[in-house]
């Protein structure tokens, strides 16, 4: 009709930028907070154990090679079994796997205390027990990382992963400090006792976690070799994953 004024369509209003998620926001989720605290305590125990084991090795032998092998025995299991452990975290029930890993660490800690108390400790036994402790860490670290997306919302995921790094790096400071203070004031044995007590308490708290059941895959449970192969293929085809791994290797 005559006289009608045609208006230009107005430009869409710009979307407000998303509000940044505070780094500590995931700790507002009770289950994530509990598991994060368990992980922090366990990481502290690892560093306490490594410091006390290295100190004890100096009292068992004068060989610098054996003293250096304490660190090798602690970290070698993570290098050897990190990939299979990550695959198992996708194949098995993650709660049961996490509980098993934590009680494995508690068992090794108690066994270490018994061996020291009975004066059965030798350099070979100490290295074997440190290796067994590292094996527990190789099981526990990947499964906790796999559980994080189940515990927090997608908006909080990056903050949750950052908190994992906070836990790891804070434990590197707290663990050796506690171990050094206990060694100086009470002796190496008490570091192992505290490690065992904290590991058992963490395991008991973890047993209270009631994880929601995930529907079983209609294709059945994947086998370990194929799960590892699929994971490697995914990394091979993902430029972002390759970039992250390359930076980590360089670091």
Beta strands, then each sheet from edge to edge (+ up, - down):
end
